[in-house]
Amino acid sequence: ASFYIKETESAYISLESGNVILLDDGLCEFSKYDALNSNTLYTGIYVVGKDISSGGIDIKCTTDYLKIVVFENLGKYSEYHKADRYTIGQEADAIETYCLNKEFIYKNGSASVNLKDGMILMIDEGVGKFTADSGPIVN
């Protein structure tokens, strides 16, 4: 994953042994994310079945706006991530080409998504609170 966050923002990063984080500019603070108690989705990439449970979830925007993108699997996310998408038009085209679903929600609005194991849930911008039909995020 590759993304930018502002000084006041938080992001979710799932790390495994041997992973490397490159900070291009700035400083950060790491803390363990207790998703079971928070039900908060920060900017980041969530693997369904690993980082978040499968099933139906409702996501409510708690910032000014929230951009959600769902990919069928890691392969489709990787293709999107590798695509030439660094202008607004190209980004929109890459999302349309590789994603299953996308939602742009404004403050206090919400969206429902049905997630299956292996899908990728990308929170591209913003923060949301979720409620799940099948339980909270799994560790």
C-alpha positions in Angstrom: 0.0 0.0 0.0 1.1 3.6 -0.6 -0.8 6.6 0.7 -0.5 10.0 2.3 -1.9 11.2 5.5 -2.1 14.6 7.1 -0.6 15.4 10.6 -4.0 14.9 12.3 -5.0 11.7 10.5 -4.5 8.1 11.3 -4.0 5.1 9.0 -4.3 1.4 9.3 -1.4 -0.8 8.3 -1.4 -4.6 8.8 2.2 -5.7 9.4 3.7 -9.2 9.3 7.2 -10.3 10.1 9.7 -9.1 7.4 7.5 -6.2 6.2 9.2 -2.9 5.7 7.7 0.6 6.1 9.2 3.5 4.1 8.4 7.0 5.4 9.1 9.3 2.5 8.7 12.4 4.6 7.6 13.2 8.1 7.4 11.4 11.4 4.8 9.0 12.8 3.8 7.1 15.9 2.8 3.5 15.9 0.3 2.0 18.2 -1.5 -1.4 18.3 -5.0 -1.0 16.8 -7.8 -2.5 18.9 -10.4 -2.9 16.2 -12.5 -5.2 18.3 -13.4 -2.3 20.6 -13.3 0.6 18.3 -15.1 -0.5 15.1 -13.4 2.4 13.4 -12.1 2.1 9.8 -9.1 4.4 9.1 -7.4 5.1 5.8 -5.8 1.9 4.7 -6.3 -1.6 3.2 -8.2 -4.3 5.0 -8.1 -7.9 3.9 -11.5 -9.5 4.5 -11.3 -12.6 6.6 -8.0 -11.4 8.1 -8.4 -7.7 9.1 -12.1 -7.5 9.0 -14.8 -10.2 9.2 -16.8 -11.2 6.1 -20.5 -10.4 5.8 -22.6 -7.3 5.6 -21.4 -4.1 7.2 -22.8 -0.6 7.4 -20.2 2.1 7.4 -21.1 5.6 8.7 -18.8 8.6 7.7 -17.4 10.4 10.8 -15.3 12.9 8.9 -16.2 15.4 6.2 -16.2 12.6 3.6 -15.3 9.0 3.2 -14.2 7.1 0.1 -14.6 3.3 0.2 -13.4 1.0 -2.6 -13.9 -2.8 -2.6 -11.7 -5.1 -4.7 -12.6 -8.7 -5.5 -9.2 -10.0 -4.3 -5.6 -9.0 -3.7 -4.8 -9.5 -7.4 -7.3 -6.9 -8.5 -6.1 -4.5 -5.9 -2.5 -5.1 -7.0 -3.5 -4.4 -10.7 -5.2 -1.2 -9.6 -2.2 -0.2 -7.5 0.2 -0.8 -10.4 -2.0 1.1 -13.0 -0.9 4.5 -14.2 -3.4 6.4 -12.1 -1.7 9.6 -10.9 -4.1 12.1 -12.3 -7.7 12.5 -11.3 -9.1 11.0 -14.5 -6.7 8.1 -14.5 -7.4 7.3 -10.8 -11.2 7.2 -11.6 -10.5 5.0 -14.6 -8.3 2.6 -12.6 -11.0 2.3 -9.9 -13.7 1.7 -12.5 -11.5 -1.0 -14.2 -10.4 -3.0 -11.2 -12.9 -2.5 -8.3 -16.2 -4.3 -7.5 -17.8 -1.4 -5.7 -17.0 2.2 -4.7 -18.8 4.6 -2.4 -18.2 8.3 -1.6 -20.1 9.3 1.6 -20.4 12.7 3.2 -20.4 13.4 7.0 -23.1 11.4 8.9 -24.1 9.5 5.7 -23.7 5.7 5.4 -23.3 2.9 3.0 -23.7 -0.9 3.2 -21.3 -3.4 1.8 -21.3 -7.2 1.6 -17.8 -8.6 2.0 -16.5 -12.1 1.3 -13.2 -13.6 2.5 -10.3 -12.6 0.3 -11.8 -9.2 -0.8 -9.9 -6.0 -0.2 -11.7 -3.1 1.5 -9.8 0.1 0.9 -10.6 3.3 2.8 -9.0 5.8 0.5 -9.9 8.9 2.4 -11.7 9.7 5.6 -12.7 7.7 8.7 -15.8 5.7 9.3 -17.5 3.7 12.1 -19.0 0.4 11.1 -21.5 -2.1 12.4 -21.3 -5.7 11.2 -24.0 -8.3 10.7 -21.5 -11.1 11.3 -19.4 -9.6 14.1 -16.5 -7.2 14.6 -13.1 -7.0 13.0 -11.0 -10.1 13.7 -7.4 -10.1 14.9 
